[in-house]
Amino acid sequence: QKTKRHNRLPVFSLLFHKRFFSFRRFRENYYSSTNSRLDSLLTLLGLADHIVEQGVTPCEMLKKVINYDDVDKQLGIFRSDSISWLKNALGVNQDA
């Protein structure tokens, strides 16, 4: 449960336009690692540099400015594409 809750924090930060940083919770090959989901999301949004790496402090991470206009635009594109894919998969009229 802790892993699932941890990975929601960047998502809520993105939705509510808050500054954030994230840690990798487990080694990359650990069986319950969810790092890949977080990596994928942040990479798609151009925010992969918000995952704390060795030698970088959380304070440094919080100084990074996030262009939420770009993030919102990209999320809108992903949302629209996802809805179109679902409608197509379900055989629903695209105009509906």
N, C-alpha and C positions, 0 to 999 in steps of 0.2 A: 504494500500500500504506500509506503513512503516514496518509492520510486515514482509511482503514478502521480502523487501529489506534487512532488518536486518538478516534474516535467510540465505541469500545468502553469507554473509560475511565469515562465517566459511568455506563454500564450496569453495569459491575462494581462501581462505587462504590454504586450503588443496591442491587444484590443483596447486597452485604456490609456495608451500612449504614455507609458511610464518608462523611465530608464531602468535598465536591468543588466544583470550578468548571470551566467549560469556556470555551474561546475559539472564536470563529467562525474557521474556517480559511481561507475564501475569501470574496470578495465574493459577495453574494447571487445575482447572475446569472451567476457564473462556471460554465462547463460542468461542472466536476467537483465543484462544491459539494455537500456533504451536510448543509449547515446545516439544511435543512428537516426532515430525519429527527430530528435532535437537538432542534430547536425543538418539533416535534410531541410527542415523548416527554416532554420536560420540561414543556411546557404541560399535557398531559393529567394529569401528576402534580402540578401546581401548583408546579413548581420552575423556571419560566422565568427567574426572577431569579438563577439560578445560572450564567447565561452572562455572562461579563465584558463590560461595555460600557465605552466611553470614560469616563475619569475615576474608575473604580472599581479599586481595587488587589486583587490576589489575596488579600492578607491580610484585607481587608474581607470578601471572599467567604467565606473559611474560617470567619469568625465566625458566619455564618448557621446557625441550628439547623434541622435537618431532622426532621420528625415521621415517623419510619419506620413507625410503626403505620399512619398514613394512607397512606403510599406502598405498603406491603405489601397493605393492603386494596384499593387501587385496582389494583395489579398483579394481584391475585387475580381481580378482576372482569374485567379485560382478558383474562387467561389463560383463564378459564372461557368468556367470550364467544367467544374465538378457537377453542377446542376445539369448542364447539357449532357454530360456523359451518363448521369443517372437516368435522365429522361429517355435517352436513346436506348440504354440497357433495358429499361422497363417498357419500351415501346410506346411511350407517351408522346403525344403531338408536341413538337418543339414550340409551337405558338401558344400553347396552353399555359 
